[in-house]
Amino acid sequence: MTDSPSTAAGPPRATGVLIAGMCPADAPLTEGQKEELQAKQVSMFLSNERYIRAHPELRHLISVFVQRALEDRPEDAVAYAGDFFTRDDLYALVKAEREAALTPDAIN
């Protein structure tokens, strides 16, 4: 049985997987190393959260990406994401989408 996100201890799973991937699978950790790893996970999660909150434009960038991906339904989502986030006109695209979303016609 797995813990629900609201009752699970520590940072979200994705952060834990990222950091756990830095250690060899067959290397046992001491209790001190486990505590240090947990502290690093929490620190990384909090740092990421502060950054995202300090840059609200990221929420809109992700929103535009998800909207486009749902419309285009790419077969290779990873390649699609790579192409989307490296396009030369990304800033202009997101700015135009944001301005369009803020127009009175888009709100109604």
C-alpha positions, 0 to 999 in steps of 0.5 A: 500500500502506498501513501497518498501525496497528502500523507507521504513524508518528504518531497514529491516522488519526482524529486526523490527519484532524481536524487536517488538516481545519483546513487548506485542502486547497489550502494547501501546508505548509512542512516546519516547518509539517508538523513543527508539525502532527505535534507537535500531532497527537501532543500531542492524541493523548497528551492524549486518551489521558491523559484517557480513562485518567483517566476509566475510566467513559468505557469503560463509557459507550461500552460501554453505547452500543455494546450499545444500538446493536447491539440497536436497529440504528438506521437513522441511527446519527449521530442515534441517537448524538446522542439517546443521549448527550444523553438526560436520564437518561444518567447513571442509565442507565449507572450502572444498566447498570454495577451490573447488569454487576457483579452475580454473576448477570451475571458467570456 
